[in-house]
Amino acid sequence: MSKDTVETKELLGRYYDDLLSRTDWQTLLSDDFLLSGTVPQESRGRDIYMKNGFFKLVRGLKVKEMIVDGESAFALVTYDLVSPKGKTMKCDVAECWKAKDGLLDSIAIYFDTAAFARFLT
């Protein structure tokens, strides 16, 4: 296993652990962090990503599968969500990651947007 693969796997492990415990996960992201995929609008910047309302809905998560190759990674994650109205949902999200210079640099996420929209209403 290459050094980059080990570093990327460790970064993602810390990210998911810190996200769940609501600790310093944002320190693992580059300043120019890119969010893309099945999102209403692509965004760039760590601060913008951190303000994403999705994180307020997360009550739990489980990484079901992770494949890491150098600075690229794929994770299939099941998020346990609670809406502002108290509805619950398990949401499977395919997350395609890129790391750069020891930080997470981008994520492209793919999920069932129709089910998510119903969950929020």
N, C-alpha and C positions, 0 to 999 in steps of 0.2 A: 504494500500500500504506500503510495507516495506521500511525502510530507504535506503537500497541498490538500490531499484527500483527508488526511488525519485532522489538519487544522480546520477544514470546512466542516467536517463531521462534529468536531468539538464546538465550533461556533454555533451550529444549529442546535446541538444539544443544550447549550447554555441559553440560546434564544428561547426555545420552547419552555425550559424550566423557569427562566426569569419571567416570561410572559405569563405563565400560570401563577407564579407567586407575586406578580405585579412589582417586580424589582427592576433593576437597571438594564432591562433588555434593550433600550434605545442606545446604550453605549456601544452595542455591537454593530450598529448600522453606520454606513458611510454618510457624510454630510449630504451627498448628492444621490441618496437612495432613490431607486426607481420602482414604482408600483405599476404593474400593467396586468393584462388578462381580462377576465370578465368583470371589469369594474366600470362604473359609469364614465369615469374619466381617468386617463393615465395621469399620474402625479410624480413629481420629482422633488426630493428633499426629505431629510429625516424628520424634520418638525412637522411637515404636512402628513407624512405617514403616521406619525405618533398620534395625530389628532383624528385619525379615522375612527368613526363611531362604532365600528365593528368590535373594537377591543372592549368597549363598555358592556357588550352583550356576552362576552366569553366567561363561562363559569367553570369550564374544564376543557381539557383536550387530551387526545391520545394520538401519538404518532404511530400509525398502523404499518407504514413501510417507509424506508428511506434508502435511496441509492445515491452514492456520492462518487464523483469522478473528478479528481483535481479540485478546481474551484467551482465546479458545477454540481448541483444536487437536485434531486426530486424527492419530495415528501408527500405522502398521502396522510392527511391529518383529519381526524374527526373532532369537531368542536362541539361542545355542549353549550348551547346558547339559551339565554333568557331575554325575551323582548321587554321593552318598557311597560307593556301591558301584562306581563307575567307569563306569556306563552313560552313553551320550551321547544327546542328543536335540536336534533343532532344533524350537523352539516358536514358532509365530506368535502374536503377541499384539496385539490391537487395543486401543489406549490412547487414551482420551478425556480430555484435559487441560483444566484451567481455571487461569488465572493471575490474580493480584490483587496490586496494589501492588508490581509488580516482582518477585514471587516466584511459584513454582508452588504453587498452593493446593489442587488436588485431581487425582486420577486415578481413572478407572473403567476397569478392565481386563477383557478378554474373551478367553478362550482355551479350548482343548479340555481340559477338566478330567479326562476319562476317560483320555486319552493321558498326561497329566501324572501321574496316580495310578499308572498302569502303569509309567511311567518310574521312579518312586520305589520300587517294590517289587522 
